[in-house]
Amino acid sequence: RYDAVAPAFHWNKKHWSDVYYELLDTDLVTALITESYRLIVSKLPKAVRVKYE
């Protein structure tokens, strides 16, 4: 667990996190953004997903 990542107090804590990017290494921030993007794209309909993969 990172001190810069905490459950979001204003959203569903299972699915949302508050991330204080300025406290994290740039490579970790990039990895978090990439993983989030991939998760969102994977939920799109196949016809739409092709444009973003």
mmCIF file of the N, C-alpha and C atoms, coordinates in Angstrom:
data_MODEL
# 
_entry.id   MODEL 
# 
loop_
_atom_site.group_PDB 
_atom_site.id 
_atom_site.type_symbol 
_atom_site.label_atom_id 
_atom_site.label_alt_id 
_atom_site.label_comp_id 
_atom_site.label_asym_id 
_atom_site.label_entity_id 
_atom_site.label_seq_id 
_atom_site.pdbx_PDB_ins_code 
_atom_site.Cartn_x 
_atom_site.Cartn_y 
_atom_site.Cartn_z 
_atom_site.occupancy 
_atom_site.B_iso_or_equiv 
_atom_site.pdbx_formal_charge 
_atom_site.auth_seq_id 
_atom_site.auth_comp_id 
_atom_site.auth_asym_id 
_atom_site.auth_atom_id 
_atom_site.pdbx_PDB_model_num 
ATOM 1   N N  . ARG A 1 1  ? 0.847   -1.179 0.000   1.00 0.00 ? 1  ARG A N  1 
ATOM 2   C CA . ARG A 1 1  ? 0.000   0.000  0.000   1.00 0.00 ? 1  ARG A CA 1 
ATOM 3   C C  . ARG A 1 1  ? 0.890   1.239  0.000   1.00 0.00 ? 1  ARG A C  1 
ATOM 4   N N  . TYR A 1 2  ? 0.455   2.227  -0.723  1.00 0.00 ? 2  TYR A N  1 
ATOM 5   C CA . TYR A 1 2  ? 1.198   3.479  -0.811  1.00 0.00 ? 2  TYR A CA 1 
ATOM 6   C C  . TYR A 1 2  ? 0.471   4.549  -0.004  1.00 0.00 ? 2  TYR A C  1 
ATOM 7   N N  . ASP A 1 3  ? 1.227   5.392  0.686   1.00 0.00 ? 3  ASP A N  1 
ATOM 8   C CA . ASP A 1 3  ? 0.610   6.486  1.437   1.00 0.00 ? 3  ASP A CA 1 
ATOM 9   C C  . ASP A 1 3  ? -0.081  7.485  0.525   1.00 0.00 ? 3  ASP A C  1 
ATOM 10  N N  . ALA A 1 4  ? 0.337   7.529  -0.732  1.00 0.00 ? 4  ALA A N  1 
ATOM 11  C CA . ALA A 1 4  ? -0.220  8.487  -1.689  1.00 0.00 ? 4  ALA A CA 1 
ATOM 12  C C  . ALA A 1 4  ? -1.474  7.966  -2.394  1.00 0.00 ? 4  ALA A C  1 
ATOM 13  N N  . VAL A 1 5  ? -1.913  6.749  -2.033  1.00 0.00 ? 5  VAL A N  1 
ATOM 14  C CA . VAL A 1 5  ? -3.118  6.167  -2.630  1.00 0.00 ? 5  VAL A CA 1 
ATOM 15  C C  . VAL A 1 5  ? -4.055  5.768  -1.493  1.00 0.00 ? 5  VAL A C  1 
ATOM 16  N N  . ALA A 1 6  ? -5.279  6.299  -1.534  1.00 0.00 ? 6  ALA A N  1 
ATOM 17  C CA . ALA A 1 6  ? -6.250  6.018  -0.476  1.00 0.00 ? 6  ALA A CA 1 
ATOM 18  C C  . ALA A 1 6  ? -7.626  5.828  -1.089  1.00 0.00 ? 6  ALA A C  1 
ATOM 19  N N  . PRO A 1 7  ? -8.503  5.096  -0.410  1.00 0.00 ? 7  PRO A N  1 
ATOM 20  C CA . PRO A 1 7  ? -9.877  4.965  -0.914  1.00 0.00 ? 7  PRO A CA 1 
ATOM 21  C C  . PRO A 1 7  ? -10.513 6.353  -1.050  1.00 0.00 ? 7  PRO A C  1 
ATOM 22  N N  . ALA A 1 8  ? -11.204 6.572  -2.129  1.00 0.00 ? 8  ALA A N  1 
ATOM 23  C CA . ALA A 1 8  ? -11.848 7.870  -2.365  1.00 0.00 ? 8  ALA A CA 1 
ATOM 24  C C  . ALA A 1 8  ? -13.022 8.022  -1.400  1.00 0.00 ? 8  ALA A C  1 
ATOM 25  N N  . PHE A 1 9  ? -13.032 9.083  -0.648  1.00 0.00 ? 9  PHE A N  1 
ATOM 26  C CA . PHE A 1 9  ? -14.072 9.262  0.359   1.00 0.00 ? 9  PHE A CA 1 
ATOM 27  C C  . PHE A 1 9  ? -15.425 9.596  -0.254  1.00 0.00 ? 9  PHE A C  1 
ATOM 28  N N  . HIS A 1 10 ? -15.431 10.082 -1.479  1.00 0.00 ? 10 HIS A N  1 
ATOM 29  C CA . HIS A 1 10 ? -16.669 10.556 -2.091  1.00 0.00 ? 10 HIS A CA 1 
ATOM 30  C C  . HIS A 1 10 ? -17.210 9.608  -3.169  1.00 0.00 ? 10 HIS A C  1 
ATOM 31  N N  . TRP A 1 11 ? -16.560 8.465  -3.384  1.00 0.00 ? 11 TRP A N  1 
ATOM 32  C CA . TRP A 1 11 ? -16.994 7.497  -4.387  1.00 0.00 ? 11 TRP A CA 1 
ATOM 33  C C  . TRP A 1 11 ? -17.014 6.105  -3.764  1.00 0.00 ? 11 TRP A C  1 
ATOM 34  N N  . ASN A 1 12 ? -17.360 5.125  -4.555  1.00 0.00 ? 12 ASN A N  1 
ATOM 35  C CA . ASN A 1 12 ? -17.335 3.734  -4.111  1.00 0.00 ? 12 ASN A CA 1 
ATOM 36  C C  . ASN A 1 12 ? -15.886 3.352  -3.816  1.00 0.00 ? 12 ASN A C  1 
ATOM 37  N N  . LYS A 1 13 ? -15.590 3.051  -2.580  1.00 0.00 ? 13 LYS A N  1 
ATOM 38  C CA . LYS A 1 13 ? -14.207 2.808  -2.164  1.00 0.00 ? 13 LYS A CA 1 
ATOM 39  C C  . LYS A 1 13 ? -13.606 1.537  -2.758  1.00 0.00 ? 13 LYS A C  1 
ATOM 40  N N  . LYS A 1 14 ? -14.431 0.642  -3.252  1.00 0.00 ? 14 LYS A N  1 
ATOM 41  C CA . LYS A 1 14 ? -13.922 -0.571 -3.878  1.00 0.00 ? 14 LYS A CA 1 
ATOM 42  C C  . LYS A 1 14 ? -13.349 -0.287 -5.262  1.00 0.00 ? 14 LYS A C  1 
ATOM 43  N N  . HIS A 1 15 ? -13.917 0.689  -5.958  1.00 0.00 ? 15 HIS A N  1 
ATOM 44  C CA . HIS A 1 15 ? -13.557 0.930  -7.353  1.00 0.00 ? 15 HIS A CA 1 
ATOM 45  C C  . HIS A 1 15 ? -12.813 2.242  -7.598  1.00 0.00 ? 15 HIS A C  1 
ATOM 46  N N  . TRP A 1 16 ? -12.783 3.128  -6.635  1.00 0.00 ? 16 TRP A N  1 
ATOM 47  C CA . TRP A 1 16 ? -12.193 4.444  -6.839  1.00 0.00 ? 16 TRP A CA 1 
ATOM 48  C C  . TRP A 1 16 ? -11.143 4.728  -5.766  1.00 0.00 ? 16 TRP A C  1 
ATOM 49  N N  . SER A 1 17 ? -10.091 5.410  -6.177  1.00 0.00 ? 17 SER A N  1 
ATOM 50  C CA . SER A 1 17 ? -9.031  5.788  -5.237  1.00 0.00 ? 17 SER A CA 1 
ATOM 51  C C  . SER A 1 17 ? -8.651  7.244  -5.440  1.00 0.00 ? 17 SER A C  1 
ATOM 52  N N  . ASP A 1 18 ? -8.265  7.884  -4.348  1.00 0.00 ? 18 ASP A N  1 
ATOM 53  C CA . ASP A 1 18 ? -7.632  9.197  -4.426  1.00 0.00 ? 18 ASP A CA 1 
ATOM 54  C C  . ASP A 1 18 ? -6.140  8.927  -4.580  1.00 0.00 ? 18 ASP A C  1 
ATOM 55  N N  . VAL A 1 19 ? -5.546  9.493  -5.622  1.00 0.00 ? 19 VAL A N  1 
ATOM 56  C CA . VAL A 1 19 ? -4.123  9.285  -5.876  1.00 0.00 ? 19 VAL A CA 1 
ATOM 57  C C  . VAL A 1 19 ? -3.443  10.648 -5.879  1.00 0.00 ? 19 VAL A C  1 
ATOM 58  N N  . TYR A 1 20 ? -2.453  10.798 -5.032  1.00 0.00 ? 20 TYR A N  1 
ATOM 59  C CA . TYR A 1 20 ? -1.689  12.040 -4.943  1.00 0.00 ? 20 TYR A CA 1 
ATOM 60  C C  . TYR A 1 20 ? -0.418  11.856 -5.760  1.00 0.00 ? 20 TYR A C  1 
ATOM 61  N N  . TYR A 1 21 ? -0.545  12.143 -7.047  1.00 0.00 ? 21 TYR A N  1 
ATOM 62  C CA . TYR A 1 21 ? 0.512   11.845 -8.017  1.00 0.00 ? 21 TYR A CA 1 
ATOM 63  C C  . TYR A 1 21 ? 1.849   12.491 -7.692  1.00 0.00 ? 21 TYR A C  1 
ATOM 64  N N  . GLU A 1 22 ? 1.807   13.673 -7.126  1.00 0.00 ? 22 GLU A N  1 
ATOM 65  C CA . GLU A 1 22 ? 3.064   14.370 -6.845  1.00 0.00 ? 22 GLU A CA 1 
ATOM 66  C C  . GLU A 1 22 ? 3.912   13.643 -5.801  1.00 0.00 ? 22 GLU A C  1 
ATOM 67  N N  . LEU A 1 23 ? 3.311   12.704 -5.072  1.00 0.00 ? 23 LEU A N  1 
ATOM 68  C CA . LEU A 1 23 ? 4.041   11.945 -4.055  1.00 0.00 ? 23 LEU A CA 1 
ATOM 69  C C  . LEU A 1 23 ? 4.572   10.612 -4.577  1.00 0.00 ? 23 LEU A C  1 
ATOM 70  N N  . LEU A 1 24 ? 4.249   10.280 -5.813  1.00 0.00 ? 24 LEU A N  1 
ATOM 71  C CA . LEU A 1 24 ? 4.623   8.980  -6.384  1.00 0.00 ? 24 LEU A CA 1 
ATOM 72  C C  . LEU A 1 24 ? 5.682   9.123  -7.468  1.00 0.00 ? 24 LEU A C  1 
ATOM 73  N N  . ASP A 1 25 ? 6.401   8.044  -7.696  1.00 0.00 ? 25 ASP A N  1 
ATOM 74  C CA . ASP A 1 25 ? 7.381   7.980  -8.765  1.00 0.00 ? 25 ASP A CA 1 
ATOM 75  C C  . ASP A 1 25 ? 6.665   8.084  -10.116 1.00 0.00 ? 25 ASP A C  1 
ATOM 76  N N  . THR A 1 26 ? 7.270   8.774  -11.058 1.00 0.00 ? 26 THR A N  1 
ATOM 77  C CA . THR A 1 26 ? 6.670   8.984  -12.379 1.00 0.00 ? 26 THR A CA 1 
ATOM 78  C C  . THR A 1 26 ? 6.345   7.664  -13.080 1.00 0.00 ? 26 THR A C  1 
ATOM 79  N N  . ASP A 1 27 ? 7.213   6.669  -12.962 1.00 0.00 ? 27 ASP A N  1 
ATOM 80  C CA . ASP A 1 27 ? 6.952   5.372  -13.601 1.00 0.00 ? 27 ASP A CA 1 
ATOM 81  C C  . ASP A 1 27 ? 5.712   4.699  -13.022 1.00 0.00 ? 27 ASP A C  1 
ATOM 82  N N  . LEU A 1 28 ? 5.514   4.812  -11.726 1.00 0.00 ? 28 LEU A N  1 
ATOM 83  C CA . LEU A 1 28 ? 4.327   4.230  -11.093 1.00 0.00 ? 28 LEU A CA 1 
ATOM 84  C C  . LEU A 1 28 ? 3.072   4.956  -11.553 1.00 0.00 ? 28 LEU A C  1 
ATOM 85  N N  . VAL A 1 29 ? 3.122   6.269  -11.632 1.00 0.00 ? 29 VAL A N  1 
ATOM 86  C CA . VAL A 1 29 ? 1.977   7.048  -12.104 1.00 0.00 ? 29 VAL A CA 1 
ATOM 87  C C  . VAL A 1 29 ? 1.624   6.635  -13.532 1.00 0.00 ? 29 VAL A C  1 
ATOM 88  N N  . THR A 1 30 ? 2.609   6.505  -14.378 1.00 0.00 ? 30 THR A N  1 
ATOM 89  C CA . THR A 1 30 ? 2.385   6.081  -15.761 1.00 0.00 ? 30 THR A CA 1 
ATOM 90  C C  . THR A 1 30 ? 1.751   4.691  -15.799 1.00 0.00 ? 30 THR A C  1 
ATOM 91  N N  . ALA A 1 31 ? 2.231   3.784  -14.972 1.00 0.00 ? 31 ALA A N  1 
ATOM 92  C CA . ALA A 1 31 ? 1.670   2.429  -14.921 1.00 0.00 ? 31 ALA A CA 1 
ATOM 93  C C  . ALA A 1 31 ? 0.219   2.447  -14.441 1.00 0.00 ? 31 ALA A C  1 
ATOM 94  N N  . LEU A 1 32 ? -0.088  3.256  -13.444 1.00 0.00 ? 32 LEU A N  1 
ATOM 95  C CA . LEU A 1 32 ? -1.463  3.360  -12.942 1.00 0.00 ? 32 LEU A CA 1 
ATOM 96  C C  . LEU A 1 32 ? -2.411  3.900  -14.016 1.00 0.00 ? 32 LEU A C  1 
ATOM 97  N N  . ILE A 1 33 ? -1.974  4.911  -14.729 1.00 0.00 ? 33 ILE A N  1 
ATOM 98  C CA . ILE A 1 33 ? -2.803  5.497  -15.790 1.00 0.00 ? 33 ILE A CA 1 
ATOM 99  C C  . ILE A 1 33 ? -2.998  4.494  -16.920 1.00 0.00 ? 33 ILE A C  1 
ATOM 100 N N  . THR A 1 34 ? -1.944  3.801  -17.311 1.00 0.00 ? 34 THR A N  1 
ATOM 101 C CA . THR A 1 34 ? -2.030  2.802  -18.376 1.00 0.00 ? 34 THR A CA 1 
ATOM 102 C C  . THR A 1 34 ? -2.991  1.682  -17.993 1.00 0.00 ? 34 THR A C  1 
ATOM 103 N N  . GLU A 1 35 ? -2.887  1.189  -16.777 1.00 0.00 ? 35 GLU A N  1 
ATOM 104 C CA . GLU A 1 35 ? -3.775  0.116  -16.317 1.00 0.00 ? 35 GLU A CA 1 
ATOM 105 C C  . GLU A 1 35 ? -5.226  0.588  -16.270 1.00 0.00 ? 35 GLU A C  1 
ATOM 106 N N  . SER A 1 36 ? -5.461  1.793  -15.814 1.00 0.00 ? 36 SER A N  1 
ATOM 107 C CA . SER A 1 36 ? -6.818  2.344  -15.774 1.00 0.00 ? 36 SER A CA 1 
ATOM 108 C C  . SER A 1 36 ? -7.397  2.451  -17.182 1.00 0.00 ? 36 SER A C  1 
ATOM 109 N N  . TYR A 1 37 ? -6.596  2.927  -18.103 1.00 0.00 ? 37 TYR A N  1 
ATOM 110 C CA . TYR A 1 37 ? -7.030  3.048  -19.490 1.00 0.00 ? 37 TYR A CA 1 
ATOM 111 C C  . TYR A 1 37 ? -7.412  1.678  -20.057 1.00 0.00 ? 37 TYR A C  1 
ATOM 112 N N  . ARG A 1 38 ? -6.553  0.701  -19.842 1.00 0.00 ? 38 ARG A N  1 
ATOM 113 C CA . ARG A 1 38 ? -6.825  -0.660 -20.351 1.00 0.00 ? 38 ARG A CA 1 
ATOM 114 C C  . ARG A 1 38 ? -8.097  -1.246 -19.747 1.00 0.00 ? 38 ARG A C  1 
ATOM 115 N N  . LEU A 1 39 ? -8.328  -1.011 -18.470 1.00 0.00 ? 39 LEU A N  1 
ATOM 116 C CA . LEU A 1 39 ? -9.540  -1.520 -17.827 1.00 0.00 ? 39 LEU A CA 1 
ATOM 117 C C  . LEU A 1 39 ? -10.792 -0.894 -18.436 1.00 0.00 ? 39 LEU A C  1 
ATOM 118 N N  . ILE A 1 40 ? -10.755 0.396  -18.670 1.00 0.00 ? 40 ILE A N  1 
ATOM 119 C CA . ILE A 1 40 ? -11.907 1.086  -19.256 1.00 0.00 ? 40 ILE A CA 1 
ATOM 120 C C  . ILE A 1 40 ? -12.148 0.609  -20.679 1.00 0.00 ? 40 ILE A C  1 
ATOM 121 N N  . VAL A 1 41 ? -11.097 0.546  -21.480 1.00 0.00 ? 41 VAL A N  1 
ATOM 122 C CA . VAL A 1 41 ? -11.238 0.119  -22.877 1.00 0.00 ? 41 VAL A CA 1 
ATOM 123 C C  . VAL A 1 41 ? -11.767 -1.308 -22.953 1.00 0.00 ? 41 VAL A C  1 
ATOM 124 N N  . SER A 1 42 ? -11.354 -2.164 -22.046 1.00 0.00 ? 42 SER A N  1 
ATOM 125 C CA . SER A 1 42 ? -11.806 -3.560 -22.075 1.00 0.00 ? 42 SER A CA 1 
ATOM 126 C C  . SER A 1 42 ? -13.306 -3.700 -21.838 1.00 0.00 ? 42 SER A C  1 
ATOM 127 N N  . LYS A 1 43 ? -13.933 -2.697 -21.257 1.00 0.00 ? 43 LYS A N  1 
ATOM 128 C CA . LYS A 1 43 ? -15.377 -2.735 -20.972 1.00 0.00 ? 43 LYS A CA 1 
ATOM 129 C C  . LYS A 1 43 ? -16.224 -2.176 -22.114 1.00 0.00 ? 43 LYS A C  1 
ATOM 130 N N  . LEU A 1 44 ? -15.584 -1.571 -23.098 1.00 0.00 ? 44 LEU A N  1 
ATOM 131 C CA . LEU A 1 44 ? -16.320 -0.986 -24.222 1.00 0.00 ? 44 LEU A CA 1 
ATOM 132 C C  . LEU A 1 44 ? -16.849 -2.083 -25.154 1.00 0.00 ? 44 LEU A C  1 
ATOM 133 N N  . PRO A 1 45 ? -17.919 -1.782 -25.899 1.00 0.00 ? 45 PRO A N  1 
ATOM 134 C CA . PRO A 1 45 ? -18.367 -2.741 -26.917 1.00 0.00 ? 45 PRO A CA 1 
ATOM 135 C C  . PRO A 1 45 ? -17.235 -2.991 -27.923 1.00 0.00 ? 45 PRO A C  1 
ATOM 136 N N  . LYS A 1 46 ? -17.188 -4.195 -28.458 1.00 0.00 ? 46 LYS A N  1 
ATOM 137 C CA . LYS A 1 46 ? -16.089 -4.594 -29.335 1.00 0.00 ? 46 LYS A CA 1 
ATOM 138 C C  . LYS A 1 46 ? -15.883 -3.629 -30.503 1.00 0.00 ? 46 LYS A C  1 
ATOM 139 N N  . ALA A 1 47 ? -16.953 -3.181 -31.125 1.00 0.00 ? 47 ALA A N  1 
ATOM 140 C CA . ALA A 1 47 ? -16.844 -2.279 -32.276 1.00 0.00 ? 47 ALA A CA 1 
ATOM 141 C C  . ALA A 1 47 ? -16.178 -0.956 -31.893 1.00 0.00 ? 47 ALA A C  1 
ATOM 142 N N  . VAL A 1 48 ? -16.434 -0.490 -30.699 1.00 0.00 ? 48 VAL A N  1 
ATOM 143 C CA . VAL A 1 48 ? -15.843 0.772  -30.233 1.00 0.00 ? 48 VAL A CA 1 
ATOM 144 C C  . VAL A 1 48 ? -14.423 0.530  -29.710 1.00 0.00 ? 48 VAL A C  1 
ATOM 145 N N  . ARG A 1 49 ? -14.238 -0.595 -29.038 1.00 0.00 ? 49 ARG A N  1 
ATOM 146 C CA . ARG A 1 49 ? -12.943 -0.926 -28.431 1.00 0.00 ? 49 ARG A CA 1 
ATOM 147 C C  . ARG A 1 49 ? -11.819 -0.952 -29.455 1.00 0.00 ? 49 ARG A C  1 
ATOM 148 N N  . VAL A 1 50 ? -12.083 -1.407 -30.663 1.00 0.00 ? 50 VAL A N  1 
ATOM 149 C CA . VAL A 1 50 ? -11.056 -1.513 -31.705 1.00 0.00 ? 50 VAL A CA 1 
ATOM 150 C C  . VAL A 1 50 ? -10.376 -0.176 -31.964 1.00 0.00 ? 50 VAL A C  1 
ATOM 151 N N  . LYS A 1 51 ? -11.116 0.918  -31.856 1.00 0.00 ? 51 LYS A N  1 
ATOM 152 C CA . LYS A 1 51 ? -10.544 2.243  -32.103 1.00 0.00 ? 51 LYS A CA 1 
ATOM 153 C C  . LYS A 1 51 ? -9.539  2.644  -31.037 1.00 0.00 ? 51 LYS A C  1 
ATOM 154 N N  . TYR A 1 52 ? -9.632  2.074  -29.834 1.00 0.00 ? 52 TYR A N  1 
ATOM 155 C CA . TYR A 1 52 ? -8.816  2.535  -28.724 1.00 0.00 ? 52 TYR A CA 1 
ATOM 156 C C  . TYR A 1 52 ? -7.730  1.556  -28.289 1.00 0.00 ? 52 TYR A C  1 
ATOM 157 N N  . GLU A 1 53 ? -7.707  0.378  -28.881 1.00 0.00 ? 53 GLU A N  1 
ATOM 158 C CA . GLU A 1 53 ? -6.682  -0.598 -28.504 1.00 0.00 ? 53 GLU A CA 1 
ATOM 159 C C  . GLU A 1 53 ? -5.393  -0.369 -29.238 1.00 0.00 ? 53 GLU A C  1 
# 
